[in-house]
Amino acid sequence: MEQMLITFAFFTLILGTLSCSDKDGNKVPIGLNIDLEEVDSITIKSHIARFNLEKADQKWLLNYQKKKFSAKKNTVENLISLLNTIKFTNMVNDKPDKYKDFLVDSSGTQITVYSSNTIDLDIIIGLFGMESKEVYHTYVRAKGEKEVYAAPQFIGIAIERNPANYRNRILTKINKDSIQAISFDYHNDSSFEINNSQNGWELNGRKLDSLSIEEFVSAATSIIGTQLFDENINDKTPKMILRFHLLGYREITVSAFQQKNNTWVFSSSENKDNYFSDEKILWFYKMQTEF
């Protein structure tokens, strides 16, 4: 009974949201109106993977293979905005035995959007097609509905189906002017700290070369990882730590872990769920020779 009520409520939503009346009073399907601020969960099922995007404390998480990772807020919001661009303007089929021809059966990409455990949208994104060099469409069908529409846009290509591409890859995103000092912690006597004074950057009272230090600081304020590392970390004690001491007694750290095969893996206090193995990040820990 409860499932029937949910299904009825969803169909009512679809009819209310996706249709208006033409001059003759007939129902004419139009577009979606998903409230970006109200959405708190999205499920995506495709031939690539099945995963959830979940909002908690205004932050998005990727829930995939029983693990949760920090997700990119702008990527999730772009997905919702993209769904809102769908226009249900041209019905092309209402025969279930033809669904496979449009990939709007189980072979399509099903996207379910929730707000407070209520289904806002349950749709299957199907085959992408071209009417001409300048006119594109994507076949779509609301889950539980018979009608297949040719939505006039290339949403079928634009929707991201790979869960890895939703993961947050930012290790640092810092306002350069807020940095008071940067510590290089090597857990031995070679550790040191550079300070941002009124006279510029200094190391033990010695003014540093402005060109090289500015290059380093500018790069360090925006460190992006590209190579995700999802294997087990052999030793979770960091061998090196880069510490950014910011105004307001705030601190951001980027830690380096050395694995048995001499691979270096990196993680940030701002993005604890994701690890990266980019060799380029190692450069930030080897600056004592530059200073």
ABEGO torsion letter per residue (X at the ends): XAAAAAAAAAAAAAAAAABBBBAAGBBBBBBBBBBAAABABBBBBBAABBBBBBBBGGBBBBBBGGBBBBBBAAAAAAAAAAAAABBBABBABABAAAAAAAGABAABBBBBBBBGGBBABBBBBBBBBBABAABBBBBBBBBGBABBBBBBBAAAAABBABAAAABBABABBBBAAABABBBBBAGBAABBBBBBBAAEBBBGGBBBBAAAAAAAAAAAABBBBABBBABBBABABBABBBBBBBBGGBBBBBBBBBBAAGBBBBBBAABAABBBABAAAAAAAAAAAAX
